[in-house]
């Protein structure tokens, strides 16, 4: 059975070089990654191909350097795909939050480099992707039937004395999806295929409440009947979810055709990787859904 991992984080040479140039030293708990390490972790659980991403993108660099850095990242992705055509795909990095530069880079990455989609964070400088300032970028992505992988912001502060990566990322994903629904992004840009990681946070569980906010906003006195709620919930049905680090009952909550396999390599340890692999028994979730979503990858693996 083929296995396509849509949630595999790369640490590219061009990014390592930029961090060194800026005098940045990564904390000791950050795992090492290079293409060989990635393939070794993939082979341990039988992953056929991984779609690489860098959620932080260019945000660690000065804004003036972001467009050039994003182009270098995406060119390195394209080179990795050429070198390992049956092992790696990639979501392009954009020089967010600059809308014009990000739109230009998205067009280049998708039209020229033939990358498999784009990766963006849920928000930049506190501004979520639902904000109207991003309409031009979303329109460009919509016109290309783009796949957009939205990764949450991982805060540093502990809340309730819990590690922020444990829960806060899933809640941020939920906030991002709720904002997108309230701004009617799913209806205005229906050709974008959005992927929410970690089984979408709370989204599959609270679609009714998300619909309520889309219909009522801050004023719960606004009347909305069953048909209106059903229409809003239907707009959420096009979202894709990956299985990363959440072995919960997502298959009982959303259409299995919208579920993709994910691991969070290199962050997931060996035991967690094996558990995630063992939890996936449906060939559609393992690879079939991803092969329909990514035609370039389907052609390569055919």
C-alpha positions as protocol buffer text, in pm:
chain_id: "A"
residue {
  index: 1
  type: UNK
  ca { x: 0 y: 0 z: 0 }
}
residue {
  index: 2
  type: UNK
  ca { x: 139 y: 339 z: -99 }
}
residue {
  index: 3
  type: UNK
  ca { x: 173 y: 601 z: 176 }
}
residue {
  index: 4
  type: UNK
  ca { x: 179 y: 976 z: 105 }
}
residue {
  index: 5
  type: UNK
  ca { x: 278 y: 1205 z: 393 }
}
residue {
  index: 6
  type: UNK
  ca { x: 154 y: 1563 z: 351 }
}
residue {
  index: 7
  type: UNK
  ca { x: 305 y: 1691 z: 677 }
}
residue {
  index: 8
  type: UNK
  ca { x: 684 y: 1662 z: 666 }
}
residue {
  index: 9
  type: UNK
  ca { x: 893 y: 1965 z: 764 }
}
residue {
  index: 10
  type: UNK
  ca { x: 1219 y: 2033 z: 585 }
}
residue {
  index: 11
  type: UNK
  ca { x: 1517 y: 2239 z: 700 }
}
residue {
  index: 12
  type: UNK
  ca { x: 1681 y: 2338 z: 376 }
}
residue {
  index: 13
  type: UNK
  ca { x: 2045 y: 2432 z: 317 }
}
residue {
  index: 14
  type: UNK
  ca { x: 1953 y: 2784 z: 208 }
}
residue {
  index: 15
  type: UNK
  ca { x: 1764 y: 2836 z: 534 }
}
residue {
  index: 16
  type: UNK
  ca { x: 2050 y: 2702 z: 744 }
}
residue {
  index: 17
  type: UNK
  ca { x: 2285 y: 2939 z: 562 }
}
residue {
  index: 18
  type: UNK
  ca { x: 2057 y: 3238 z: 622 }
}
residue {
  index: 19
  type: UNK
  ca { x: 2029 y: 3155 z: 993 }
}
residue {
  index: 20
  type: UNK
  ca { x: 2409 y: 3135 z: 1016 }
}
residue {
  index: 21
  type: UNK
  ca { x: 2439 y: 3469 z: 836 }
}
residue {
  index: 22
  type: UNK
  ca { x: 2200 y: 3623 z: 1090 }
}
residue {
  index: 23
  type: UNK
  ca { x: 2385 y: 3465 z: 1383 }
}
residue {
  index: 24
  type: UNK
  ca { x: 2087 y: 3251 z: 1481 }
}
residue {
  index: 25
  type: UNK
  ca { x: 2145 y: 2935 z: 1684 }
}
residue {
  index: 26
  type: UNK
  ca { x: 1867 y: 2679 z: 1703 }
}
residue {
  index: 27
  type: UNK
  ca { x: 1771 y: 2539 z: 2046 }
}
residue {
  index: 28
  type: UNK
  ca { x: 1914 y: 2192 z: 2120 }
}
residue {
  index: 29
  type: UNK
  ca { x: 1570 y: 2029 z: 2115 }
}
residue {
  index: 30
  type: UNK
  ca { x: 1518 y: 2113 z: 1746 }
}
residue {
  index: 31
  type: UNK
  ca { x: 1570 y: 1791 z: 1546 }
}
residue {
  index: 32
  type: UNK
  ca { x: 1818 y: 1777 z: 1261 }
}
residue {
  index: 33
  type: UNK
  ca { x: 1685 y: 1737 z: 905 }
}
residue {
  index: 34
  type: UNK
  ca { x: 1840 y: 1681 z: 568 }
}
residue {
  index: 35
  type: UNK
  ca { x: 1707 y: 1483 z: 269 }
}
residue {
  index: 36
  type: UNK
  ca { x: 1879 y: 1163 z: 381 }
}
residue {
  index: 37
  type: UNK
  ca { x: 1743 y: 1189 z: 736 }
}
residue {
  index: 38
  type: UNK
  ca { x: 1398 y: 1254 z: 596 }
}
residue {
  index: 39
  type: UNK
  ca { x: 1409 y: 946 z: 376 }
}
residue {
  index: 40
  type: UNK
  ca { x: 1546 y: 734 z: 660 }
}
residue {
  index: 41
  type: UNK
  ca { x: 1249 y: 832 z: 880 }
}
residue {
  index: 42
  type: UNK
  ca { x: 1010 y: 772 z: 591 }
}
residue {
  index: 43
  type: UNK
  ca { x: 1152 y: 428 z: 520 }
}
residue {
  index: 44
  type: UNK
  ca { x: 1112 y: 329 z: 884 }
}
residue {
  index: 45
  type: UNK
  ca { x: 732 y: 332 z: 843 }
}
residue {
  index: 46
  type: UNK
  ca { x: 712 y: 264 z: 470 }
}
residue {
  index: 47
  type: UNK
  ca { x: 627 y: 614 z: 346 }
}
residue {
  index: 48
  type: UNK
  ca { x: 634 y: 632 z: -31 }
}
residue {
  index: 49
  type: UNK
  ca { x: 658 y: 1010 z: -74 }
}
residue {
  index: 50
  type: UNK
  ca { x: 645 y: 1318 z: 151 }
}
residue {
  index: 51
  type: UNK
  ca { x: 527 y: 1667 z: 61 }
}
residue {
  index: 52
  type: UNK
  ca { x: 775 y: 1900 z: 231 }
}
residue {
  index: 53
  type: UNK
  ca { x: 690 y: 2229 z: 399 }
}
residue {
  index: 54
  type: UNK
  ca { x: 841 y: 2504 z: 612 }
}
residue {
  index: 55
  type: UNK
  ca { x: 561 y: 2667 z: 814 }
}
residue {
  index: 56
  type: UNK
  ca { x: 775 y: 2953 z: 947 }
}
residue {
  index: 57
  type: UNK
  ca { x: 883 y: 3030 z: 593 }
}
residue {
  index: 58
  type: UNK
  ca { x: 1084 y: 3352 z: 573 }
}
residue {
  index: 59
  type: UNK
  ca { x: 944 y: 3506 z: 892 }
}
residue {
  index: 60
  type: UNK
  ca { x: 1279 y: 3470 z: 1075 }
}
residue {
  index: 61
  type: UNK
  ca { x: 1455 y: 3692 z: 820 }
}
residue {
  index: 62
  type: UNK
  ca { x: 1435 y: 4071 z: 769 }
}
residue {
  index: 63
  type: UNK
  ca { x: 1138 y: 4163 z: 545 }
}
residue {
  index: 64
  type: UNK
  ca { x: 1372 y: 4311 z: 284 }
}
residue {
  index: 65
  type: UNK
  ca { x: 1538 y: 3969 z: 243 }
}
residue {
  index: 66
  type: UNK
  ca { x: 1214 y: 3767 z: 234 }
}
residue {
  index: 67
  type: UNK
  ca { x: 1137 y: 3766 z: -142 }
}
residue {
  index: 68
  type: UNK
  ca { x: 1488 y: 3656 z: -239 }
}
residue {
  index: 69
  type: UNK
  ca { x: 1494 y: 3395 z: 39 }
}
residue {
  index: 70
  type: UNK
  ca { x: 1154 y: 3254 z: -60 }
}
residue {
  index: 71
  type: UNK
  ca { x: 1270 y: 3219 z: -421 }
}
residue {
  index: 72
  type: UNK
  ca { x: 1586 y: 3038 z: -307 }
}
residue {
  index: 73
  type: UNK
  ca { x: 1382 y: 2805 z: -83 }
}
residue {
  index: 74
  type: UNK
  ca { x: 1145 y: 2715 z: -363 }
}
residue {
  index: 75
  type: UNK
  ca { x: 1428 y: 2658 z: -608 }
}
residue {
  index: 76
  type: UNK
  ca { x: 1590 y: 2422 z: -356 }
}
residue {
  index: 77
  type: UNK
  ca { x: 1258 y: 2241 z: -322 }
}
residue {
  index: 78
  type: UNK
  ca { x: 1243 y: 2204 z: -700 }
}
residue {
  index: 79
  type: UNK
  ca { x: 1598 y: 2067 z: -703 }
}
residue {
  index: 80
  type: UNK
  ca { x: 1511 y: 1814 z: -430 }
}
residue {
  index: 81
  type: UNK
  ca { x: 1214 y: 1698 z: -636 }
}
residue {
  index: 82
  type: UNK
  ca { x: 1438 y: 1658 z: -941 }
}
residue {
  index: 83
  type: UNK
  ca { x: 1689 y: 1460 z: -734 }
}
residue {
  index: 84
  type: UNK
  ca { x: 1431 y: 1248 z: -550 }
}
residue {
  index: 85
  type: UNK
  ca { x: 1129 y: 1247 z: -783 }
}
residue {
  index: 86
  type: UNK
  ca { x: 954 y: 951 z: -621 }
}
residue {
  index: 87
  type: UNK
  ca { x: 1028 y: 1053 z: -261 }
}
residue {
  index: 88
  type: UNK
  ca { x: 961 y: 1425 z: -228 }
}
residue {
  index: 89
  type: UNK
  ca { x: 706 y: 1687 z: -327 }
}
residue {
  index: 90
  type: UNK
  ca { x: 684 y: 2036 z: -178 }
}
residue {
  index: 91
  type: UNK
  ca { x: 457 y: 2317 z: -66 }
}
residue {
  index: 92
  type: UNK
  ca { x: 606 y: 2648 z: -172 }
}
residue {
  index: 93
  type: UNK
  ca { x: 721 y: 2907 z: 79 }
}
residue {
  index: 94
  type: UNK
  ca { x: 588 y: 3261 z: 33 }
}
residue {
  index: 95
  type: UNK
  ca { x: 749 y: 3584 z: 162 }
}
residue {
  index: 96
  type: UNK
  ca { x: 452 y: 3661 z: 384 }
}
residue {
  index: 97
  type: UNK
  ca { x: 306 y: 3892 z: 501 }
}
residue {
  index: 98
  type: UNK
  ca { x: 389 y: 4102 z: 191 }
}
residue {
  index: 99
  type: UNK
  ca { x: 90 y: 4034 z: -34 }
}
residue {
  index: 100
  type: UNK
  ca { x: 237 y: 4151 z: -365 }
}
residue {
  index: 101
  type: UNK
  ca { x: 563 y: 3960 z: -326 }
}
residue {
  index: 102
  type: UNK
  ca { x: 379 y: 3651 z: -200 }
}
residue {
  index: 103
  type: UNK
  ca { x: 143 y: 3659 z: -497 }
}
residue {
  index: 104
  type: UNK
  ca { x: 434 y: 3687 z: -739 }
}
residue {
  index: 105
  type: UNK
  ca { x: 617 y: 3400 z: -567 }
}
residue {
  index: 106
  type: UNK
  ca { x: 308 y: 3180 z: -557 }
}
residue {
  index: 107
  type: UNK
  ca { x: 261 y: 3225 z: -932 }
}
residue {
  index: 108
  type: UNK
  ca { x: 628 y: 3145 z: -999 }
}
residue {
  index: 109
  type: UNK
  ca { x: 631 y: 2844 z: -766 }
}
residue {
  index: 110
  type: UNK
  ca { x: 315 y: 2693 z: -914 }
}
residue {
  index: 111
  type: UNK
  ca { x: 347 y: 2792 z: -1280 }
}
residue {
  index: 112
  type: UNK
  ca { x: 724 y: 2774 z: -1333 }
}
residue {
  index: 113
  type: UNK
  ca { x: 867 y: 2546 z: -1064 }
}
residue {
  index: 114
  type: UNK
  ca { x: 560 y: 2318 z: -1064 }
}
residue {
  index: 115
  type: UNK
  ca { x: 555 y: 2279 z: -687 }
}
residue {
  index: 116
  type: UNK
  ca { x: 256 y: 2100 z: -538 }
}
residue {
  index: 117
  type: UNK
  ca { x: 90 y: 2385 z: -347 }
}
residue {
  index: 118
  type: UNK
  ca { x: 178 y: 2655 z: -97 }
}
residue {
  index: 119
  type: UNK
  ca { x: 231 y: 2652 z: 278 }
}
residue {
  index: 120
  type: UNK
  ca { x: 118 y: 2945 z: 489 }
}
residue {
  index: 121
  type: UNK
  ca { x: 81 y: 3011 z: 857 }
}
residue {
  index: 122
  type: UNK
  ca { x: -262 y: 3076 z: 1003 }
}
residue {
  index: 123
  type: UNK
  ca { x: -170 y: 3441 z: 1062 }
}
residue {
  index: 124
  type: UNK
  ca { x: 110 y: 3691 z: 1025 }
}
residue {
  index: 125
  type: UNK
  ca { x: 170 y: 3965 z: 1279 }
}
residue {
  index: 126
  type: UNK
  ca { x: -169 y: 3880 z: 1427 }
}
residue {
  index: 127
  type: UNK
  ca { x: -354 y: 3916 z: 1095 }
}
residue {
  index: 128
  type: UNK
  ca { x: -536 y: 3598 z: 987 }
}
residue {
  index: 129
  type: UNK
  ca { x: -557 y: 3485 z: 626 }
}
residue {
  index: 130
  type: UNK
  ca { x: -927 y: 3575 z: 616 }
}
residue {
  index: 131
  type: UNK
  ca { x: -835 y: 3945 z: 620 }
}
residue {
  index: 132
  type: UNK
  ca { x: -936 y: 4125 z: 299 }
}
residue {
  index: 133
  type: UNK
  ca { x: -578 y: 4241 z: 242 }
}
residue {
  index: 134
  type: UNK
  ca { x: -502 y: 3884 z: 127 }
}
residue {
  index: 135
  type: UNK
  ca { x: -778 y: 3876 z: -134 }
}
residue {
  index: 136
  type: UNK
  ca { x: -541 y: 3925 z: -428 }
}
residue {
  index: 137
  type: UNK
  ca { x: -323 y: 3634 z: -318 }
}
residue {
  index: 138
  type: UNK
  ca { x: -623 y: 3409 z: -257 }
}
residue {
  index: 139
  type: UNK
  ca { x: -764 y: 3501 z: -599 }
}
residue {
  index: 140
  type: UNK
  ca { x: -437 y: 3400 z: -766 }
}
residue {
  index: 141
  type: UNK
  ca { x: -437 y: 3071 z: -577 }
}
residue {
  index: 142
  type: UNK
  ca { x: -803 y: 3010 z: -657 }
}
residue {
  index: 143
  type: UNK
  ca { x: -745 y: 3062 z: -1030 }
}
residue {
  index: 144
  type: UNK
  ca { x: -479 y: 2788 z: -1017 }
}
residue {
  index: 145
  type: UNK
  ca { x: -682 y: 2534 z: -817 }
}
residue {
  index: 146
  type: UNK
  ca { x: -401 y: 2555 z: -563 }
}
residue {
  index: 147
  type: UNK
  ca { x: -359 y: 2337 z: -257 }
}
residue {
  index: 148
  type: UNK
  ca { x: -299 y: 2555 z: 50 }
}
residue {
  index: 149
  type: UNK
  ca { x: -152 y: 2391 z: 360 }
}
residue {
  index: 150
  type: UNK
  ca { x: -230 y: 2612 z: 663 }
}
residue {
  index: 151
  type: UNK
  ca { x: -6 y: 2556 z: 963 }
}
residue {
  index: 152
  type: UNK
  ca { x: -87 y: 2709 z: 1303 }
}
residue {
  index: 153
  type: UNK
  ca { x: 127 y: 2960 z: 1489 }
}
residue {
  index: 154
  type: UNK
  ca { x: 310 y: 2789 z: 1774 }
}
residue {
  index: 155
  type: UNK
  ca { x: 341 y: 3037 z: 2059 }
}
residue {
  index: 156
  type: UNK
  ca { x: 623 y: 3017 z: 2314 }
}
residue {
  index: 157
  type: UNK
  ca { x: 430 y: 3094 z: 2630 }
}
residue {
  index: 158
  type: UNK
  ca { x: 295 y: 2808 z: 2840 }
}
residue {
  index: 159
  type: UNK
  ca { x: -77 y: 2826 z: 2913 }
}
residue {
  index: 160
  type: UNK
  ca { x: -214 y: 2634 z: 3213 }
}
residue {
  index: 161
  type: UNK
  ca { x: 148 y: 2524 z: 3255 }
}
residue {
  index: 162
  type: UNK
  ca { x: 119 y: 2309 z: 2943 }
}
residue {
  index: 163
  type: UNK
  ca { x: 365 y: 2306 z: 2650 }
}
residue {
  index: 164
  type: UNK
  ca { x: 225 y: 2537 z: 2380 }
}
residue {
  index: 165
  type: UNK
  ca { x: 275 y: 2290 z: 2096 }
}
residue {
  index: 166
  type: UNK
  ca { x: 52 y: 2038 z: 2273 }
}
residue {
  index: 167
  type: UNK
  ca { x: -280 y: 2224 z: 2244 }
}
residue {
  index: 168
  type: UNK
  ca { x: -240 y: 2584 z: 2131 }
}
residue {
  index: 169
  type: UNK
  ca { x: -157 y: 2494 z: 1772 }
}
residue {
  index: 170
  type: UNK
  ca { x: -482 y: 2300 z: 1737 }
}
residue {
  index: 171
  type: UNK
  ca { x: -678 y: 2589 z: 1884 }
}
residue {
  index: 172
  type: UNK
  ca { x: -507 y: 2834 z: 1649 }
}
residue {
  index: 173
  type: UNK
  ca { x: -604 y: 2615 z: 1354 }
}
residue {
  index: 174
  type: UNK
  ca { x: -963 y: 2628 z: 1478 }
}
residue {
  index: 175
  type: UNK
  ca { x: -951 y: 3007 z: 1505 }
}
residue {
  index: 176
  type: UNK
  ca { x: -808 y: 3035 z: 1154 }
}
residue {
  index: 177
  type: UNK
  ca { x: -1080 y: 2815 z: 1003 }
}
residue {
  index: 178
  type: UNK
  ca { x: -1351 y: 3006 z: 1190 }
}
residue {
  index: 179
  type: UNK
  ca { x: -1220 y: 3336 z: 1056 }
}
residue {
  index: 180
  type: UNK
  ca { x: -1209 y: 3194 z: 702 }
}
residue {
  index: 181
  type: UNK
  ca { x: -1569 y: 3075 z: 737 }
}
residue {
  index: 182
  type: UNK
  ca { x: -1689 y: 3408 z: 875 }
}
residue {
  index: 183
  type: UNK
  ca { x: -1523 y: 3591 z: 583 }
}
residue {
  index: 184
  type: UNK
  ca { x: -1691 y: 3345 z: 343 }
}
residue {
  index: 185
  type: UNK
  ca { x: -1349 y: 3253 z: 200 }
}
residue {
  index: 186
  type: UNK
  ca { x: -1451 y: 2893 z: 133 }
}
residue {
  index: 187
  type: UNK
  ca { x: -1737 y: 3012 z: -86 }
}
residue {
  index: 188
  type: UNK
  ca { x: -1557 y: 3306 z: -247 }
}
residue {
  index: 189
  type: UNK
  ca { x: -1254 y: 3094 z: -343 }
}
residue {
  index: 190
  type: UNK
  ca { x: -1405 y: 2748 z: -397 }
}
residue {
  index: 191
  type: UNK
  ca { x: -1122 y: 2617 z: -613 }
}
residue {
  index: 192
  type: UNK
  ca { x: -861 y: 2644 z: -336 }
}
residue {
  index: 193
  type: UNK
  ca { x: -813 y: 2311 z: -161 }
}
residue {
  index: 194
  type: UNK
  ca { x: -731 y: 2393 z: 201 }
}
residue {
  index: 195
  type: UNK
  ca { x: -552 y: 2139 z: 422 }
}
residue {
  index: 196
  type: UNK
  ca { x: -577 y: 2179 z: 799 }
}
residue {
  index: 197
  type: UNK
  ca { x: -317 y: 1981 z: 997 }
}
residue {
  index: 198
  type: UNK
  ca { x: -356 y: 1783 z: 1318 }
}
residue {
  index: 199
  type: UNK
  ca { x: -707 y: 1673 z: 1208 }
}
residue {
  index: 200
  type: UNK
  ca { x: -811 y: 2036 z: 1190 }
}
residue {
  index: 201
  type: UNK
  ca { x: -792 y: 2108 z: 1560 }
}
residue {
  index: 202
  type: UNK
  ca { x: -1148 y: 2136 z: 1684 }
}
residue {
  index: 203
  type: UNK
  ca { x: -1302 y: 2213 z: 1344 }
}
residue {
  index: 204
  type: UNK
  ca { x: -1458 y: 1868 z: 1278 }
}
residue {
  index: 205
  type: UNK
  ca { x: -1611 y: 1873 z: 1627 }
}
residue {
  index: 206
  type: UNK
  ca { x: -1757 y: 2226 z: 1629 }
}
residue {
  index: 207
  type: UNK
  ca { x: -1878 y: 2291 z: 1275 }
}
residue {
  index: 208
  type: UNK
  ca { x: -2214 y: 2396 z: 1415 }
}
residue {
  index: 209
  type: UNK
  ca { x: -2054 y: 2667 z: 1630 }
}
residue {
  index: 210
  type: UNK
  ca { x: -1839 y: 2785 z: 1340 }
}
residue {
  index: 211
  type: UNK
  ca { x: -2154 y: 2816 z: 1129 }
}
residue {
  index: 212
  type: UNK
  ca { x: -2320 y: 3007 z: 1412 }
}
residue {
  index: 213
  type: UNK
  ca { x: -2039 y: 3261 z: 1415 }
}
residue {
  index: 214
  type: UNK
  ca { x: -2043 y: 3294 z: 1036 }
}
residue {
  index: 215
  type: UNK
  ca { x: -2416 y: 3371 z: 1051 }
}
residue {
  index: 216
  type: UNK
  ca { x: -2431 y: 3583 z: 1365 }
}
residue {
  index: 217
  type: UNK
  ca { x: -2086 y: 3726 z: 1427 }
}
residue {
  index: 218
  type: UNK
  ca { x: -2073 y: 3881 z: 1773 }
}
residue {
  index: 219
  type: UNK
  ca { x: -2449 y: 3923 z: 1797 }
}
residue {
  index: 220
  type: UNK
  ca { x: -2615 y: 3597 z: 1898 }
}
residue {
  index: 221
  type: UNK
  ca { x: -2956 y: 3765 z: 1874 }
}
residue {
  index: 222
  type: UNK
  ca { x: -2943 y: 3737 z: 1494 }
}
residue {
  index: 223
  type: UNK
  ca { x: -3202 y: 3482 z: 1383 }
}
residue {
  index: 224
  type: UNK
  ca { x: -3079 y: 3194 z: 1164 }
}
residue {
  index: 225
  type: UNK
  ca { x: -3274 y: 2881 z: 1083 }
}
residue {
  index: 226
  type: UNK
  ca { x: -3176 y: 2521 z: 1001 }
}
residue {
  index: 227
  type: UNK
  ca { x: -3135 y: 2587 z: 629 }
}
residue {
  index: 228
  type: UNK
  ca { x: -2889 y: 2869 z: 692 }
}
residue {
  index: 229
  type: UNK
  ca { x: -2689 y: 2655 z: 933 }
}
residue {
  index: 230
  type: UNK
  ca { x: -2684 y: 2364 z: 688 }
}
residue {
  index: 231
  type: UNK
  ca { x: -2560 y: 2593 z: 409 }
}
residue {
  index: 232
  type: UNK
  ca { x: -2276 y: 2727 z: 624 }
}
residue {
  index: 233
  type: UNK
  ca { x: -2173 y: 2381 z: 742 }
}
residue {
  index: 234
  type: UNK
  ca { x: -2173 y: 2262 z: 379 }
}
residue {
  index: 235
  type: UNK
  ca { x: -1910 y: 2527 z: 298 }
}
residue {
  index: 236
  type: UNK
  ca { x: -1677 y: 2355 z: 546 }
}
residue {
  index: 237
  type: UNK
  ca { x: -1716 y: 2018 z: 377 }
}
residue {
  index: 238
  type: UNK
  ca { x: -1446 y: 2097 z: 121 }
}
residue {
  index: 239
  type: UNK
  ca { x: -1169 y: 2119 z: 381 }
}
residue {
  index: 240
  type: UNK
  ca { x: -902 y: 1850 z: 388 }
}
residue {
  index: 241
  type: UNK
  ca { x: -756 y: 1727 z: 718 }
}
residue {
  index: 242
  type: UNK
  ca { x: -432 y: 1546 z: 788 }
}
residue {
  index: 243
  type: UNK
  ca { x: -391 y: 1283 z: 1056 }
}
residue {
  index: 244
  type: UNK
  ca { x: -76 y: 1430 z: 1214 }
}
residue {
  index: 245
  type: UNK
  ca { x: -29 y: 1374 z: 1588 }
}
residue {
  index: 246
  type: UNK
  ca { x: -395 y: 1315 z: 1661 }
}
residue {
  index: 247
  type: UNK
  ca { x: -516 y: 956 z: 1651 }
}
residue {
  index: 248
  type: UNK
  ca { x: -872 y: 1061 z: 1730 }
}
residue {
  index: 249
  type: UNK
  ca { x: -1205 y: 978 z: 1566 }
}
residue {
  index: 250
  type: UNK
  ca { x: -1171 y: 1210 z: 1265 }
}
residue {
  index: 251
  type: UNK
  ca { x: -1292 y: 932 z: 1031 }
}
residue {
  index: 252
  type: UNK
  ca { x: -1626 y: 935 z: 1212 }
}
residue {
  index: 253
  type: UNK
  ca { x: -1660 y: 1314 z: 1186 }
}
residue {
  index: 254
  type: UNK
  ca { x: -1567 y: 1403 z: 829 }
}
residue {
  index: 255
  type: UNK
  ca { x: -1585 y: 1241 z: 487 }
}
residue {
  index: 256
  type: UNK
  ca { x: -1293 y: 993 z: 468 }
}
residue {
  index: 257
  type: UNK
  ca { x: -1225 y: 1124 z: 118 }
}
residue {
  index: 258
  type: UNK
  ca { x: -1108 y: 1446 z: 286 }
}
residue {
  index: 259
  type: UNK
  ca { x: -850 y: 1283 z: 516 }
}
residue {
  index: 260
  type: UNK
  ca { x: -478 y: 1274 z: 435 }
}
residue {
  index: 261
  type: UNK
  ca { x: -190 y: 1099 z: 609 }
}
residue {
  index: 262
  type: UNK
  ca { x: 60 y: 1316 z: 799 }
}
residue {
  index: 263
  type: UNK
  ca { x: 342 y: 1255 z: 1046 }
}
residue {
  index: 264
  type: UNK
  ca { x: 525 y: 1578 z: 1145 }
}
residue {
  index: 265
  type: UNK
  ca { x: 869 y: 1442 z: 1059 }
}
residue {
  index: 266
  type: UNK
  ca { x: 1126 y: 1526 z: 1194 }
}
residue {
  index: 267
  type: UNK
  ca { x: 945 y: 1623 z: 1517 }
}
residue {
  index: 268
  type: UNK
  ca { x: 762 y: 1294 z: 1579 }
}
residue {
  index: 269
  type: UNK
  ca { x: 976 y: 1034 z: 1754 }
}
residue {
  index: 270
  type: UNK
  ca { x: 1005 y: 675 z: 1630 }
}
residue {
  index: 271
  type: UNK
  ca { x: 734 y: 533 z: 1856 }
}
residue {
  index: 272
  type: UNK
  ca { x: 485 y: 803 z: 1756 }
}
residue {
  index: 273
  type: UNK
  ca { x: 570 y: 758 z: 1389 }
}
residue {
  index: 274
  type: UNK
  ca { x: 493 y: 387 z: 1415 }
}
residue {
  index: 275
  type: UNK
  ca { x: 164 y: 450 z: 1595 }
}
residue {
  index: 276
  type: UNK
  ca { x: 57 y: 701 z: 1333 }
}
residue {
  index: 277
  type: UNK
  ca { x: 138 y: 454 z: 1057 }
}
residue {
  index: 278
  type: UNK
  ca { x: -42 y: 166 z: 1228 }
}
residue {
  index: 279
  type: UNK
  ca { x: -355 y: 379 z: 1273 }
}
residue {
  index: 280
  type: UNK
  ca { x: -396 y: 424 z: 897 }
}
residue {
  index: 281
  type: UNK
  ca { x: -560 y: 120 z: 738 }
}
residue {
  index: 282
  type: UNK
  ca { x: -774 y: 284 z: 469 }
}
residue {
  index: 283
  type: UNK
  ca { x: -583 y: 295 z: 135 }
}
residue {
  index: 284
  type: UNK
  ca { x: -765 y: 617 z: 45 }
}
residue {
  index: 285
  type: UNK
  ca { x: -633 y: 793 z: 356 }
}
residue {
  index: 286
  type: UNK
  ca { x: -291 y: 638 z: 314 }
}
residue {
  index: 287
  type: UNK
  ca { x: -246 y: 760 z: -42 }
}
residue {
  index: 288
  type: UNK
  ca { x: -555 y: 761 z: -263 }
}
residue {
  index: 289
  type: UNK
  ca { x: -690 y: 1098 z: -152 }
}
residue {
  index: 290
  type: UNK
  ca { x: -347 y: 1261 z: -185 }
}
residue {
  index: 291
  type: UNK
  ca { x: -296 y: 1116 z: -532 }
}
residue {
  index: 292
  type: UNK
  ca { x: -623 y: 1279 z: -643 }
}
residue {
  index: 293
  type: UNK
  ca { x: -524 y: 1608 z: -481 }
}
residue {
  index: 294
  type: UNK
  ca { x: -172 y: 1620 z: -629 }
}
residue {
  index: 295
  type: UNK
  ca { x: -181 y: 1521 z: -998 }
}
residue {
  index: 296
  type: UNK
  ca { x: 192 y: 1579 z: -1049 }
}
residue {
  index: 297
  type: UNK
  ca { x: 272 y: 1331 z: -773 }
}
residue {
  index: 298
  type: UNK
  ca { x: 20 y: 1084 z: -911 }
}
residue {
  index: 299
  type: UNK
  ca { x: 192 y: 1099 z: -1251 }
}
residue {
  index: 300
  type: UNK
  ca { x: 535 y: 1043 z: -1093 }
}
residue {
  index: 301
  type: UNK
  ca { x: 422 y: 744 z: -889 }
}
residue {
  index: 302
  type: UNK
  ca { x: 208 y: 585 z: -1159 }
}
